Every structure is written in structure tokens, then in C-alpha cells.
Amino acid sequence: MHTKSKKLTWSNANLQNSAERNALFQQEEKKAGQRVKQAFNKLKSQGVVDEHGNLLSNELPKDMQQNSQCDFGG
């Protein structure tokens, strides 16, 4: 018989129960891994890093360079 398990969140998980705590941690690690992959793919598609995660340029954008005329109000 298959029973549907509740979706674990930090507010409803029983952290005193080791099985439930471990399930929550595994769930959160999986979501974190997905966010890291998304961020990496975005940086790769923008040409910031290569497929190995190496930075492709050390040059600052023009608006951040020392001789920039940009004023950020600070």
C-alpha cells in the first residue's frame, strides 16, 4: 500500500525524529544543488565562466572601472 508523505518544510518537520530530519536535509540539499546548477548555467551562458567554472575575464565592467563617470549617489 502506498501512502502519500507530507511535504517537509522547516516549520512542519519534526527535527527530533532522525528519519524526518534526515529526509528534510536530503530534500534541502537537493534543492540547493539545483540552485547552484542554475546559477552556474546562467554564468556560463553569459560568458562569465567556462564549462569548468573558470573565470573568463578579470576585467571590470566599464561602469565599475576607476575612470568611470557613473555616479551611484554614494
CHARMM-style PDB file with segment names, atoms N, HN, CA, C and O in Angstrom:
ATOM      1  N   MET     1       0.848  -1.189   0.000  1.00  0.00      PROA
ATOM      2  CA  MET     1       0.000   0.000   0.000  1.00  0.00      PROA
ATOM      3  C   MET     1       0.883   1.239   0.000  1.00  0.00      PROA
ATOM      4  O   MET     1       1.822   1.336   0.790  1.00  0.00      PROA
ATOM      5  N   HSD     2       0.591   2.168  -0.868  1.00  0.00      PROA
ATOM      6  HN  HSD     2      -0.172   2.089  -1.510  1.00  0.00      PROA
ATOM      7  CA  HSD     2       1.372   3.394  -0.988  1.00  0.00      PROA
ATOM      8  C   HSD     2       0.686   4.514  -0.225  1.00  0.00      PROA
ATOM      9  O   HSD     2      -0.491   4.804  -0.440  1.00  0.00      PROA
ATOM     10  N   THR     3       1.431   5.128   0.658  1.00  0.00      PROA
ATOM     11  HN  THR     3       2.387   4.892   0.832  1.00  0.00      PROA
ATOM     12  CA  THR     3       0.872   6.267   1.385  1.00  0.00      PROA
ATOM     13  C   THR     3       1.603   7.524   0.960  1.00  0.00      PROA
ATOM     14  O   THR     3       2.821   7.526   0.777  1.00  0.00      PROA
ATOM     15  N   LYS     4       0.856   8.566   0.811  1.00  0.00      PROA
ATOM     16  HN  LYS     4      -0.133   8.564   0.959  1.00  0.00      PROA
ATOM     17  CA  LYS     4       1.438   9.836   0.397  1.00  0.00      PROA
ATOM     18  C   LYS     4       2.068  10.513   1.611  1.00  0.00      PROA
ATOM     19  O   LYS     4       1.411  10.715   2.633  1.00  0.00      PROA
ATOM     20  N   SER     5       3.341  10.860   1.489  1.00  0.00      PROA
ATOM     21  HN  SER     5       3.875  10.696   0.659  1.00  0.00      PROA
ATOM     22  CA  SER     5       4.017  11.503   2.613  1.00  0.00      PROA
ATOM     23  C   SER     5       3.847  13.018   2.511  1.00  0.00      PROA
ATOM     24  O   SER     5       3.689  13.582   1.428  1.00  0.00      PROA
ATOM     25  N   LYS     6       3.885  13.646   3.673  1.00  0.00      PROA
ATOM     26  HN  LYS     6       4.013  13.188   4.553  1.00  0.00      PROA
ATOM     27  CA  LYS     6       3.711  15.098   3.696  1.00  0.00      PROA
ATOM     28  C   LYS     6       4.958  15.787   3.146  1.00  0.00      PROA
ATOM     29  O   LYS     6       6.066  15.261   3.256  1.00  0.00      PROA
ATOM     30  N   LYS     7       4.773  16.944   2.565  1.00  0.00      PROA
ATOM     31  HN  LYS     7       3.873  17.371   2.476  1.00  0.00      PROA
ATOM     32  CA  LYS     7       5.904  17.737   2.097  1.00  0.00      PROA
ATOM     33  C   LYS     7       6.561  18.365   3.320  1.00  0.00      PROA
ATOM     34  O   LYS     7       5.922  19.084   4.088  1.00  0.00      PROA
ATOM     35  N   LEU     8       7.832  18.084   3.482  1.00  0.00      PROA
ATOM     36  HN  LEU     8       8.352  17.500   2.858  1.00  0.00      PROA
ATOM     37  CA  LEU     8       8.533  18.594   4.646  1.00  0.00      PROA
ATOM     38  C   LEU     8       8.978  20.037   4.442  1.00  0.00      PROA
ATOM     39  O   LEU     8       9.475  20.403   3.376  1.00  0.00      PROA
ATOM     40  N   THR     9       8.795  20.834   5.463  1.00  0.00      PROA
ATOM     41  HN  THR     9       8.392  20.536   6.328  1.00  0.00      PROA
ATOM     42  CA  THR     9       9.297  22.205   5.491  1.00  0.00      PROA
ATOM     43  C   THR     9       9.967  22.405   6.842  1.00  0.00      PROA
ATOM     44  O   THR     9       9.806  21.596   7.755  1.00  0.00      PROA
ATOM     45  N   TRP    10      10.722  23.497   6.957  1.00  0.00      PROA
ATOM     46  HN  TRP    10      10.853  24.154   6.215  1.00  0.00      PROA
ATOM     47  CA  TRP    10      11.378  23.768   8.237  1.00  0.00      PROA
ATOM     48  C   TRP    10      10.350  24.001   9.344  1.00  0.00      PROA
ATOM     49  O   TRP    10      10.638  23.765  10.517  1.00  0.00      PROA
ATOM     50  N   SER    11       9.170  24.457   8.982  1.00  0.00      PROA
ATOM     51  HN  SER    11       8.936  24.650   8.029  1.00  0.00      PROA
ATOM     52  CA  SER    11       8.170  24.740  10.025  1.00  0.00      PROA
ATOM     53  C   SER    11       7.352  23.516  10.430  1.00  0.00      PROA
ATOM     54  O   SER    11       6.789  23.493  11.524  1.00  0.00      PROA
ATOM     55  N   ASN    12       7.275  22.487   9.563  1.00  0.00      PROA
ATOM     56  HN  ASN    12       7.733  22.505   8.674  1.00  0.00      PROA
ATOM     57  CA  ASN    12       6.452  21.340   9.939  1.00  0.00      PROA
ATOM     58  C   ASN    12       7.253  20.071  10.214  1.00  0.00      PROA
ATOM     59  O   ASN    12       6.683  19.069  10.646  1.00  0.00      PROA
ATOM     60  N   ALA    13       8.556  20.097   9.973  1.00  0.00      PROA
ATOM     61  HN  ALA    13       9.018  20.911   9.622  1.00  0.00      PROA
ATOM     62  CA  ALA    13       9.362  18.894  10.197  1.00  0.00      PROA
ATOM     63  C   ALA    13       9.634  18.702  11.686  1.00  0.00      PROA
ATOM     64  O   ALA    13       9.878  19.660  12.419  1.00  0.00      PROA
ATOM     65  N   ASN    14       9.587  17.467  12.107  1.00  0.00      PROA
ATOM     66  HN  ASN    14       9.388  16.689  11.511  1.00  0.00      PROA
ATOM     67  CA  ASN    14       9.924  17.120  13.480  1.00  0.00      PROA
ATOM     68  C   ASN    14      11.426  16.832  13.508  1.00  0.00      PROA
ATOM     69  O   ASN    14      11.857  15.725  13.184  1.00  0.00      PROA
ATOM     70  N   LEU    15      12.210  17.820  13.890  1.00  0.00      PROA
ATOM     71  HN  LEU    15      11.861  18.719  14.153  1.00  0.00      PROA
ATOM     72  CA  LEU    15      13.662  17.678  13.867  1.00  0.00      PROA
ATOM     73  C   LEU    15      14.181  16.759  14.967  1.00  0.00      PROA
ATOM     74  O   LEU    15      15.352  16.379  14.953  1.00  0.00      PROA
ATOM     75  N   GLN    16      13.329  16.399  15.915  1.00  0.00      PROA
ATOM     76  HN  GLN    16      12.377  16.707  15.927  1.00  0.00      PROA
ATOM     77  CA  GLN    16      13.705  15.442  16.949  1.00  0.00      PROA
ATOM     78  C   GLN    16      13.668  14.004  16.411  1.00  0.00      PROA
ATOM     79  O   GLN    16      14.287  13.103  16.979  1.00  0.00      PROA
ATOM     80  N   ASN    17      12.942  13.807  15.321  1.00  0.00      PROA
ATOM     81  HN  ASN    17      12.440  14.539  14.861  1.00  0.00      PROA
ATOM     82  CA  ASN    17      12.835  12.497  14.677  1.00  0.00      PROA
ATOM     83  C   ASN    17      13.951  12.399  13.635  1.00  0.00      PROA
ATOM     84  O   ASN    17      13.934  13.127  12.642  1.00  0.00      PROA
ATOM     85  N   SER    18      14.919  11.507  13.853  1.00  0.00      PROA
ATOM     86  HN  SER    18      14.933  10.916  14.660  1.00  0.00      PROA
ATOM     87  CA  SER    18      16.093  11.452  12.972  1.00  0.00      PROA
ATOM     88  C   SER    18      15.731  11.116  11.527  1.00  0.00      PROA
ATOM     89  O   SER    18      16.348  11.656  10.609  1.00  0.00      PROA
ATOM     90  N   ALA    19      14.770  10.259  11.299  1.00  0.00      PROA
ATOM     91  HN  ALA    19      14.268   9.820  12.044  1.00  0.00      PROA
ATOM     92  CA  ALA    19      14.373   9.907   9.927  1.00  0.00      PROA
ATOM     93  C   ALA    19      13.768  11.112   9.212  1.00  0.00      PROA
ATOM     94  O   ALA    19      14.079  11.379   8.051  1.00  0.00      PROA
ATOM     95  N   GLU    20      12.907  11.830   9.910  1.00  0.00      PROA
ATOM     96  HN  GLU    20      12.654  11.613  10.853  1.00  0.00      PROA
ATOM     97  CA  GLU    20      12.270  13.005   9.312  1.00  0.00      PROA
ATOM     98  C   GLU    20      13.295  14.128   9.099  1.00  0.00      PROA
ATOM     99  O   GLU    20      13.273  14.815   8.078  1.00  0.00      PROA
ATOM    100  N   ARG    21      14.190  14.300  10.079  1.00  0.00      PROA
ATOM    101  HN  ARG    21      14.207  13.741  10.908  1.00  0.00      PROA
ATOM    102  CA  ARG    21      15.241  15.313   9.957  1.00  0.00      PROA
ATOM    103  C   ARG    21      16.151  14.996   8.767  1.00  0.00      PROA
ATOM    104  O   ARG    21      16.487  15.887   7.987  1.00  0.00      PROA
ATOM    105  N   ASN    22      16.551  13.723   8.628  1.00  0.00      PROA
ATOM    106  HN  ASN    22      16.279  12.999   9.262  1.00  0.00      PROA
ATOM    107  CA  ASN    22      17.408  13.337   7.509  1.00  0.00      PROA
ATOM    108  C   ASN    22      16.705  13.525   6.169  1.00  0.00      PROA
ATOM    109  O   ASN    22      17.327  13.943   5.193  1.00  0.00      PROA
ATOM    110  N   ALA    23      15.417  13.219   6.120  1.00  0.00      PROA
ATOM    111  HN  ALA    23      14.911  12.879   6.913  1.00  0.00      PROA
ATOM    112  CA  ALA    23      14.648  13.412   4.884  1.00  0.00      PROA
ATOM    113  C   ALA    23      14.593  14.893   4.518  1.00  0.00      PROA
ATOM    114  O   ALA    23      14.731  15.250   3.348  1.00  0.00      PROA
ATOM    115  N   LEU    24      14.392  15.753   5.512  1.00  0.00      PROA
ATOM    116  HN  LEU    24      14.280  15.463   6.463  1.00  0.00      PROA
ATOM    117  CA  LEU    24      14.354  17.196   5.257  1.00  0.00      PROA
ATOM    118  C   LEU    24      15.713  17.672   4.755  1.00  0.00      PROA
ATOM    119  O   LEU    24      15.784  18.432   3.789  1.00  0.00      PROA
ATOM    120  N   PHE    25      16.797  17.231   5.403  1.00  0.00      PROA
ATOM    121  HN  PHE    25      16.740  16.613   6.188  1.00  0.00      PROA
ATOM    122  CA  PHE    25      18.133  17.653   4.986  1.00  0.00      PROA
ATOM    123  C   PHE    25      18.433  17.194   3.563  1.00  0.00      PROA
ATOM    124  O   PHE    25      19.000  17.956   2.780  1.00  0.00      PROA
ATOM    125  N   GLN    26      18.065  15.975   3.218  1.00  0.00      PROA
ATOM    126  HN  GLN    26      17.604  15.356   3.854  1.00  0.00      PROA
ATOM    127  CA  GLN    26      18.284  15.482   1.854  1.00  0.00      PROA
ATOM    128  C   GLN    26      17.488  16.304   0.848  1.00  0.00      PROA
ATOM    129  O   GLN    26      17.988  16.641  -0.225  1.00  0.00      PROA
ATOM    130  N   GLN    27      16.263  16.620   1.199  1.00  0.00      PROA
ATOM    131  HN  GLN    27      15.857  16.346   2.071  1.00  0.00      PROA
ATOM    132  CA  GLN    27      15.411  17.431   0.333  1.00  0.00      PROA
ATOM    133  C   GLN    27      16.038  18.812   0.110  1.00  0.00      PROA
ATOM    134  O   GLN    27      16.080  19.303  -1.018  1.00  0.00      PROA
ATOM    135  N   GLU    28      16.525  19.435   1.193  1.00  0.00      PROA
ATOM    136  HN  GLU    28      16.490  19.036   2.109  1.00  0.00      PROA
ATOM    137  CA  GLU    28      17.107  20.768   1.102  1.00  0.00      PROA
ATOM    138  C   GLU    28      18.434  20.749   0.336  1.00  0.00      PROA
ATOM    139  O   GLU    28      18.727  21.682  -0.411  1.00  0.00      PROA
ATOM    140  N   GLU    29      19.232  19.704   0.515  1.00  0.00      PROA
ATOM    141  HN  GLU    29      18.994  18.946   1.122  1.00  0.00      PROA
ATOM    142  CA  GLU    29      20.487  19.573  -0.230  1.00  0.00      PROA
ATOM    143  C   GLU    29      20.217  19.438  -1.719  1.00  0.00      PROA
ATOM    144  O   GLU    29      20.941  20.007  -2.535  1.00  0.00      PROA
ATOM    145  N   LYS    30      19.190  18.697  -2.076  1.00  0.00      PROA
ATOM    146  HN  LYS    30      18.601  18.235  -1.413  1.00  0.00      PROA
ATOM    147  CA  LYS    30      18.834  18.525  -3.486  1.00  0.00      PROA
ATOM    148  C   LYS    30      18.423  19.870  -4.095  1.00  0.00      PROA
ATOM    149  O   LYS    30      18.847  20.214  -5.198  1.00  0.00      PROA
ATOM    150  N   LYS    31      17.591  20.629  -3.363  1.00  0.00      PROA
ATOM    151  HN  LYS    31      17.246  20.350  -2.467  1.00  0.00      PROA
ATOM    152  CA  LYS    31      17.158  21.941  -3.869  1.00  0.00      PROA
ATOM    153  C   LYS    31      18.344  22.897  -3.989  1.00  0.00      PROA
ATOM    154  O   LYS    31      18.423  23.668  -4.946  1.00  0.00      PROA
ATOM    155  N   ALA    32      19.263  22.854  -3.029  1.00  0.00      PROA
ATOM    156  HN  ALA    32      19.199  22.229  -2.251  1.00  0.00      PROA
ATOM    157  CA  ALA    32      20.446  23.715  -3.081  1.00  0.00      PROA
ATOM    158  C   ALA    32      21.300  23.365  -4.296  1.00  0.00      PROA
ATOM    159  O   ALA    32      21.802  24.254  -4.985  1.00  0.00      PROA
ATOM    160  N   GLY    33      21.463  22.077  -4.555  1.00  0.00      PROA
ATOM    161  HN  GLY    33      21.056  21.356  -3.995  1.00  0.00      PROA
ATOM    162  CA  GLY    33      22.227  21.640  -5.721  1.00  0.00      PROA
ATOM    163  C   GLY    33      21.614  22.135  -7.019  1.00  0.00      PROA
ATOM    164  O   GLY    33      22.329  22.521  -7.944  1.00  0.00      PROA
ATOM    165  N   GLN    34      20.297  22.122  -7.085  1.00  0.00      PROA
ATOM    166  HN  GLN    34      19.716  21.809  -6.334  1.00  0.00      PROA
ATOM    167  CA  GLN    34      19.605  22.622  -8.281  1.00  0.00      PROA
ATOM    168  C   GLN    34      19.833  24.117  -8.461  1.00  0.00      PROA
ATOM    169  O   GLN    34      20.023  24.585  -9.583  1.00  0.00      PROA
ATOM    170  N   ARG    35      19.816  24.877  -7.351  1.00  0.00      PROA
ATOM    171  HN  ARG    35      19.662  24.497  -6.439  1.00  0.00      PROA
ATOM    172  CA  ARG    35      20.061  26.320  -7.438  1.00  0.00      PROA
ATOM    173  C   ARG    35      21.495  26.617  -7.888  1.00  0.00      PROA
ATOM    174  O   ARG    35      21.726  27.547  -8.660  1.00  0.00      PROA
ATOM    175  N   VAL    36      22.448  25.830  -7.407  1.00  0.00      PROA
ATOM    176  HN  VAL    36      22.260  25.075  -6.779  1.00  0.00      PROA
ATOM    177  CA  VAL    36      23.844  26.014  -7.808  1.00  0.00      PROA
ATOM    178  C   VAL    36      23.992  25.729  -9.306  1.00  0.00      PROA
ATOM    179  O   VAL    36      24.665  26.479 -10.013  1.00  0.00      PROA
ATOM    180  N   LYS    37      23.379  24.667  -9.787  1.00  0.00      PROA
ATOM    181  HN  LYS    37      22.832  24.057  -9.213  1.00  0.00      PROA
ATOM    182  CA  LYS    37      23.450  24.336 -11.216  1.00  0.00      PROA
ATOM    183  C   LYS    37      22.835  25.443 -12.066  1.00  0.00      PROA
ATOM    184  O   LYS    37      23.378  25.799 -13.112  1.00  0.00      PROA
ATOM    185  N   GLN    38      21.697  25.990 -11.617  1.00  0.00      PROA
ATOM    186  HN  GLN    38      21.256  25.700 -10.768  1.00  0.00      PROA
ATOM    187  CA  GLN    38      21.059  27.075 -12.360  1.00  0.00      PROA
ATOM    188  C   GLN    38      21.959  28.303 -12.412  1.00  0.00      PROA
ATOM    189  O   GLN    38      22.089  28.934 -13.461  1.00  0.00      PROA
ATOM    190  N   ALA    39      22.578  28.644 -11.290  1.00  0.00      PROA
ATOM    191  HN  ALA    39      22.473  28.132 -10.438  1.00  0.00      PROA
ATOM    192  CA  ALA    39      23.468  29.812 -11.244  1.00  0.00      PROA
ATOM    193  C   ALA    39      24.674  29.589 -12.144  1.00  0.00      PROA
ATOM    194  O   ALA    39      25.074  30.492 -12.878  1.00  0.00      PROA
ATOM    195  N   PHE    40      25.254  28.398 -12.096  1.00  0.00      PROA
ATOM    196  HN  PHE    40      24.929  27.664 -11.500  1.00  0.00      PROA
ATOM    197  CA  PHE    40      26.404  28.085 -12.944  1.00  0.00      PROA
ATOM    198  C   PHE    40      26.031  28.178 -14.418  1.00  0.00      PROA
ATOM    199  O   PHE    40      26.763  28.774 -15.208  1.00  0.00      PROA
ATOM    200  N   ASN    41      24.896  27.591 -14.792  1.00  0.00      PROA
ATOM    201  HN  ASN    41      24.301  27.107 -14.150  1.00  0.00      PROA
ATOM    202  CA  ASN    41      24.466  27.639 -16.199  1.00  0.00      PROA
ATOM    203  C   ASN    41      24.222  29.069 -16.655  1.00  0.00      PROA
ATOM    204  O   ASN    41      24.506  29.406 -17.805  1.00  0.00      PROA
ATOM    205  N   LYS    42      23.703  29.909 -15.775  1.00  0.00      PROA
ATOM    206  HN  LYS    42      23.473  29.635 -14.841  1.00  0.00      PROA
ATOM    207  CA  LYS    42      23.483  31.312 -16.128  1.00  0.00      PROA
ATOM    208  C   LYS    42      24.825  32.013 -16.362  1.00  0.00      PROA
ATOM    209  O   LYS    42      24.988  32.725 -17.353  1.00  0.00      PROA
ATOM    210  N   LEU    43      25.778  31.814 -15.462  1.00  0.00      PROA
ATOM    211  HN  LEU    43      25.646  31.236 -14.657  1.00  0.00      PROA
ATOM    212  CA  LEU    43      27.098  32.433 -15.627  1.00  0.00      PROA
ATOM    213  C   LEU    43      27.793  31.918 -16.885  1.00  0.00      PROA
ATOM    214  O   LEU    43      28.468  32.676 -17.582  1.00  0.00      PROA
ATOM    215  N   LYS    44      27.629  30.638 -17.170  1.00  0.00      PROA
ATOM    216  HN  LYS    44      27.081  30.022 -16.604  1.00  0.00      PROA
ATOM    217  CA  LYS    44      28.230  30.059 -18.375  1.00  0.00      PROA
ATOM    218  C   LYS    44      27.594  30.648 -19.630  1.00  0.00      PROA
ATOM    219  O   LYS    44      28.300  30.975 -20.584  1.00  0.00      PROA
ATOM    220  N   SER    45      26.276  30.785 -19.640  1.00  0.00      PROA
ATOM    221  HN  SER    45      25.703  30.519 -18.865  1.00  0.00      PROA
ATOM    222  CA  SER    45      25.587  31.332 -20.817  1.00  0.00      PROA
ATOM    223  C   SER    45      25.903  32.810 -21.026  1.00  0.00      PROA
ATOM    224  O   SER    45      25.840  33.309 -22.149  1.00  0.00      PROA
ATOM    225  N   GLN    46      26.244  33.508 -19.941  1.00  0.00      PROA
ATOM    226  HN  GLN    46      26.295  33.102 -19.028  1.00  0.00      PROA
ATOM    227  CA  GLN    46      26.609  34.920 -20.040  1.00  0.00      PROA
ATOM    228  C   GLN    46      28.079  35.107 -20.417  1.00  0.00      PROA
ATOM    229  O   GLN    46      28.529  36.235 -20.620  1.00  0.00      PROA
ATOM    230  N   GLY    47      28.824  34.013 -20.510  1.00  0.00      PROA
ATOM    231  HN  GLY    47      28.459  33.097 -20.345  1.00  0.00      PROA
ATOM    232  CA  GLY    47      30.231  34.101 -20.869  1.00  0.00      PROA
ATOM    233  C   GLY    47      31.131  34.526 -19.720  1.00  0.00      PROA
ATOM    234  O   GLY    47      32.255  34.971 -19.950  1.00  0.00      PROA
ATOM    235  N   VAL    48      30.659  34.397 -18.499  1.00  0.00      PROA
ATOM    236  HN  VAL    48      29.745  34.035 -18.313  1.00  0.00      PROA
ATOM    237  CA  VAL    48      31.453  34.781 -17.334  1.00  0.00      PROA
ATOM    238  C   VAL    48      32.423  33.663 -16.956  1.00  0.00      PROA
ATOM    239  O   VAL    48      33.565  33.932 -16.584  1.00  0.00      PROA
ATOM    240  N   VAL    49      31.973  32.405 -17.052  1.00  0.00      PROA
ATOM    241  HN  VAL    49      31.045  32.186 -17.354  1.00  0.00      PROA
ATOM    242  CA  VAL    49      32.815  31.248 -16.740  1.00  0.00      PROA
ATOM    243  C   VAL    49      32.753  30.255 -17.890  1.00  0.00      PROA
ATOM    244  O   VAL    49      31.820  30.267 -18.692  1.00  0.00      PROA
ATOM    245  N   ASP    50      33.789  29.375 -17.955  1.00  0.00      PROA
ATOM    246  HN  ASP    50      34.547  29.366 -17.303  1.00  0.00      PROA
ATOM    247  CA  ASP    50      33.766  28.303 -18.950  1.00  0.00      PROA
ATOM    248  C   ASP    50      33.075  27.073 -18.371  1.00  0.00      PROA
ATOM    249  O   ASP    50      32.537  27.120 -17.265  1.00  0.00      PROA
ATOM    250  N   GLU    51      33.091  25.969 -19.125  1.00  0.00      PROA
ATOM    251  HN  GLU    51      33.527  25.931 -20.024  1.00  0.00      PROA
ATOM    252  CA  GLU    51      32.378  24.764 -18.684  1.00  0.00      PROA
ATOM    253  C   GLU    51      32.978  24.130 -17.430  1.00  0.00      PROA
ATOM    254  O   GLU    51      32.353  23.269 -16.811  1.00  0.00      PROA
ATOM    255  N   HSD    52      34.182  24.551 -17.054  1.00  0.00      PROA
ATOM    256  HN  HSD    52      34.690  25.251 -17.557  1.00  0.00      PROA
ATOM    257  CA  HSD    52      34.819  24.035 -15.839  1.00  0.00      PROA
ATOM    258  C   HSD    52      34.678  25.006 -14.666  1.00  0.00      PROA
ATOM    259  O   HSD    52      35.165  24.726 -13.570  1.00  0.00      PROA
ATOM    260  N   GLY    53      34.020  26.137 -14.886  1.00  0.00      PROA
ATOM    261  HN  GLY    53      33.625  26.364 -15.776  1.00  0.00      PROA
ATOM    262  CA  GLY    53      33.824  27.118 -13.818  1.00  0.00      PROA
ATOM    263  C   GLY    53      34.944  28.128 -13.702  1.00  0.00      PROA
ATOM    264  O   GLY    53      34.973  28.920 -12.759  1.00  0.00      PROA
ATOM    265  N   ASN    54      35.876  28.110 -14.657  1.00  0.00      PROA
ATOM    266  HN  ASN    54      35.853  27.467 -15.423  1.00  0.00      PROA
ATOM    267  CA  ASN    54      36.979  29.073 -14.639  1.00  0.00      PROA
ATOM    268  C   ASN    54      36.507  30.440 -15.108  1.00  0.00      PROA
ATOM    269  O   ASN    54      35.788  30.542 -16.101  1.00  0.00      PROA
ATOM    270  N   LEU    55      36.904  31.482 -14.407  1.00  0.00      PROA
ATOM    271  HN  LEU    55      37.489  31.399 -13.600  1.00  0.00      PROA
ATOM    272  CA  LEU    55      36.555  32.848 -14.770  1.00  0.00      PROA
ATOM    273  C   LEU    55      37.196  33.189 -16.106  1.00  0.00      PROA
ATOM    274  O   LEU    55      38.390  32.953 -16.292  1.00  0.00      PROA
ATOM    275  N   LEU    56      36.427  33.738 -17.038  1.00  0.00      PROA
ATOM    276  HN  LEU    56      35.458  33.930 -16.886  1.00  0.00      PROA
ATOM    277  CA  LEU    56      36.937  34.007 -18.377  1.00  0.00      PROA
ATOM    278  C   LEU    56      37.565  35.390 -18.520  1.00  0.00      PROA
ATOM    279  O   LEU    56      38.317  35.630 -19.465  1.00  0.00      PROA
ATOM    280  N   SER    57      37.271  36.292 -17.603  1.00  0.00      PROA
ATOM    281  HN  SER    57      36.661  36.097 -16.836  1.00  0.00      PROA
ATOM    282  CA  SER    57      37.837  37.631 -17.685  1.00  0.00      PROA
ATOM    283  C   SER    57      37.978  38.213 -16.289  1.00  0.00      PROA
ATOM    284  O   SER    57      37.114  38.020 -15.434  1.00  0.00      PROA
ATOM    285  N   ASN    58      39.068  38.923 -16.065  1.00  0.00      PROA
ATOM    286  HN  ASN    58      39.771  39.080 -16.759  1.00  0.00      PROA
ATOM    287  CA  ASN    58      39.274  39.607 -14.789  1.00  0.00      PROA
ATOM    288  C   ASN    58      38.954  41.092 -14.901  1.00  0.00      PROA
ATOM    289  O   ASN    58      39.087  41.837 -13.931  1.00  0.00      PROA
ATOM    290  N   GLU    59      38.535  41.514 -16.081  1.00  0.00      PROA
ATOM    291  HN  GLU    59      38.427  40.908 -16.870  1.00  0.00      PROA
ATOM    292  CA  GLU    59      38.265  42.929 -16.337  1.00  0.00      PROA
ATOM    293  C   GLU    59      36.915  43.340 -15.759  1.00  0.00      PROA
ATOM    294  O   GLU    59      35.920  42.632 -15.917  1.00  0.00      PROA
ATOM    295  N   LEU    60      36.892  44.471 -15.101  1.00  0.00      PROA
ATOM    296  HN  LEU    60      37.700  45.046 -14.974  1.00  0.00      PROA
ATOM    297  CA  LEU    60      35.645  45.009 -14.560  1.00  0.00      PROA
ATOM    298  C   LEU    60      34.790  45.605 -15.672  1.00  0.00      PROA
ATOM    299  O   LEU    60      35.335  46.074 -16.671  1.00  0.00      PROA
ATOM    300  N   PRO    61      33.471  45.601 -15.530  1.00  0.00      PROA
ATOM    301  CA  PRO    61      32.615  46.296 -16.491  1.00  0.00      PROA
ATOM    302  C   PRO    61      32.976  47.786 -16.519  1.00  0.00      PROA
ATOM    303  O   PRO    61      33.477  48.325 -15.531  1.00  0.00      PROA
ATOM    304  N   LYS    62      32.722  48.441 -17.642  1.00  0.00      PROA
ATOM    305  HN  LYS    62      32.316  48.003 -18.444  1.00  0.00      PROA
ATOM    306  CA  LYS    62      33.104  49.850 -17.802  1.00  0.00      PROA
ATOM    307  C   LYS    62      32.546  50.748 -16.699  1.00  0.00      PROA
ATOM    308  O   LYS    62      33.234  51.666 -16.251  1.00  0.00      PROA
ATOM    309  N   ASP    63      31.320  50.503 -16.257  1.00  0.00      PROA
ATOM    310  HN  ASP    63      30.761  49.758 -16.621  1.00  0.00      PROA
ATOM    311  CA  ASP    63      30.729  51.370 -15.236  1.00  0.00      PROA
ATOM    312  C   ASP    63      31.334  51.158 -13.848  1.00  0.00      PROA
ATOM    313  O   ASP    63      31.051  51.927 -12.929  1.00  0.00      PROA
ATOM    314  N   MET    64      32.162  50.127 -13.687  1.00  0.00      PROA
ATOM    315  HN  MET    64      32.392  49.503 -14.434  1.00  0.00      PROA
ATOM    316  CA  MET    64      32.797  49.873 -12.390  1.00  0.00      PROA
ATOM    317  C   MET    64      34.281  50.234 -12.389  1.00  0.00      PROA
ATOM    318  O   MET    64      34.938  50.159 -11.350  1.00  0.00      PROA
ATOM    319  N   GLN    65      34.810  50.624 -13.546  1.00  0.00      PROA
ATOM    320  HN  GLN    65      34.277  50.684 -14.390  1.00  0.00      PROA
ATOM    321  CA  GLN    65      36.226  50.962 -13.609  1.00  0.00      PROA
ATOM    322  C   GLN    65      36.489  52.317 -12.955  1.00  0.00      PROA
ATOM    323  O   GLN    65      35.596  53.156 -12.838  1.00  0.00      PROA
ATOM    324  N   GLN    66      37.731  52.505 -12.536  1.00  0.00      PROA
ATOM    325  HN  GLN    66      38.457  51.824 -12.631  1.00  0.00      PROA
ATOM    326  CA  GLN    66      38.101  53.685 -11.762  1.00  0.00      PROA
ATOM    327  C   GLN    66      37.811  54.999 -12.492  1.00  0.00      PROA
ATOM    328  O   GLN    66      37.423  55.981 -11.860  1.00  0.00      PROA
ATOM    329  N   ASN    67      37.995  55.028 -13.812  1.00  0.00      PROA
ATOM    330  HN  ASN    67      38.311  54.230 -14.325  1.00  0.00      PROA
ATOM    331  CA  ASN    67      37.776  56.270 -14.577  1.00  0.00      PROA
ATOM    332  C   ASN    67      36.346  56.454 -15.042  1.00  0.00      PROA
ATOM    333  O   ASN    67      36.080  57.328 -15.867  1.00  0.00      PROA
ATOM    334  N   SER    68      35.420  55.655 -14.536  1.00  0.00      PROA
ATOM    335  HN  SER    68      35.636  54.945 -13.866  1.00  0.00      PROA
ATOM    336  CA  SER    68      34.017  55.738 -14.932  1.00  0.00      PROA
ATOM    337  C   SER    68      33.380  57.031 -14.441  1.00  0.00      PROA
ATOM    338  O   SER    68      33.690  57.518 -13.353  1.00  0.00      PROA
ATOM    339  N   GLN    69      32.496  57.573 -15.249  1.00  0.00      PROA
ATOM    340  HN  GLN    69      32.244  57.178 -16.132  1.00  0.00      PROA
ATOM    341  CA  GLN    69      31.766  58.792 -14.888  1.00  0.00      PROA
ATOM    342  C   GLN    69      30.429  58.467 -14.202  1.00  0.00      PROA
ATOM    343  O   GLN    69      29.645  59.370 -13.911  1.00  0.00      PROA
ATOM    344  N   CYS    70      30.177  57.194 -13.949  1.00  0.00      PROA
ATOM    345  HN  CYS    70      30.814  56.460 -14.185  1.00  0.00      PROA
ATOM    346  CA  CYS    70      28.931  56.800 -13.298  1.00  0.00      PROA
ATOM    347  C   CYS    70      28.880  57.319 -11.860  1.00  0.00      PROA
ATOM    348  O   CYS    70      29.882  57.314 -11.146  1.00  0.00      PROA
ATOM    349  N   ASP    71      27.705  57.760 -11.460  1.00  0.00      PROA
ATOM    350  HN  ASP    71      26.890  57.764 -12.041  1.00  0.00      PROA
ATOM    351  CA  ASP    71      27.513  58.242 -10.098  1.00  0.00      PROA
ATOM    352  C   ASP    71      26.428  57.398  -9.446  1.00  0.00      PROA
ATOM    353  O   ASP    71      25.280  57.389  -9.890  1.00  0.00      PROA
ATOM    354  N   PHE    72      26.803  56.693  -8.395  1.00  0.00      PROA
ATOM    355  HN  PHE    72      27.736  56.700  -8.034  1.00  0.00      PROA
ATOM    356  CA  PHE    72      25.846  55.846  -7.704  1.00  0.00      PROA
ATOM    357  C   PHE    72      25.256  56.553  -6.490  1.00  0.00      PROA
ATOM    358  O   PHE    72      24.565  55.931  -5.684  1.00  0.00      PROA
ATOM    359  N   GLY    73      25.517  57.808  -6.360  1.00  0.00      PROA
ATOM    360  HN  GLY    73      26.079  58.313  -7.014  1.00  0.00      PROA
ATOM    361  CA  GLY    73      24.920  58.596  -5.286  1.00  0.00      PROA
ATOM    362  C   GLY    73      25.575  58.404  -3.928  1.00  0.00      PROA
ATOM    363  O   GLY    73      25.039  58.849  -2.913  1.00  0.00      PROA
ATOM    364  N   GLY    74      26.718  57.753  -3.898  1.00  0.00      PROA
ATOM    365  HN  GLY    74      27.153  57.392  -4.722  1.00  0.00      PROA
ATOM    366  CA  GLY    74      27.378  57.490  -2.611  1.00  0.00      PROA
ATOM    367  C   GLY    74      28.421  58.459  -2.363  1.00  0.00      PROA
ATOM    368  OT1 GLY    74      29.087  58.399  -1.330  1.00  0.00      PROA
TER     369      GLY     74
END
